[in-house]
């Protein structure tokens, strides 16, 4: 009687090496795709945060500047007290008590640096120091126009002549973007350069608007 042997077969060393190489290639491809999607998501999140902070900052600027000079009693002396290219100080008598020096009635906007970060500051008598409205702001620019729409030389020697203000803000993301270089030049509505080119890896957003100072026409 013959006893037949059952032959067992396994992988050769070459086959194992080929399988390991293929597995490594597939794993590397999956990781590369994951990292690319992760970077794309992070970049989109950074841009969303940039847009949100810039629009919030512009909202406060528009709101306060548009009501500059509000003086229901005519005795508060409210108006635009200081108007320079990068700084504006306004007053308004919000509660109509004849005093424009109270909280949220005497407001100064300017850029300042804290912990190495450029910020847009809003200062009132109550805070006595700049309160940050937005971080990573590269440029804040004001252009003041008279009743005929002509730009006034800054600092404006006669702020009571101001009828509208063109505001330009340039902000950047908090984190740089790989494989990106910002070579753009950012200008205000008059075509004057306010920032750039930075030649760095941060993405930026420019917002600009013109605000009518309706109360200043009554001065």
Secondary structure, 3 states (H helix, E strand, C coil): CCCCCCCCCCCCHHHHHHHHHHHHHHHHHHHHHHHHHHHHHHHHHHHHHHHHHHHHHHHHHHHHHHCCCCECCCCCCCCEEEECCCCEEEECECCCCCCCCCCCCEEEEEEEEECCEEEEEEEECCCCCCEEEEECEEEEEEEEECCCCCECCCCCCCHHHCCEEEEEEEEECCCCCCCCCECCEEECCCCCEEEECCCECCCEEEEEEEEECCCHHHC
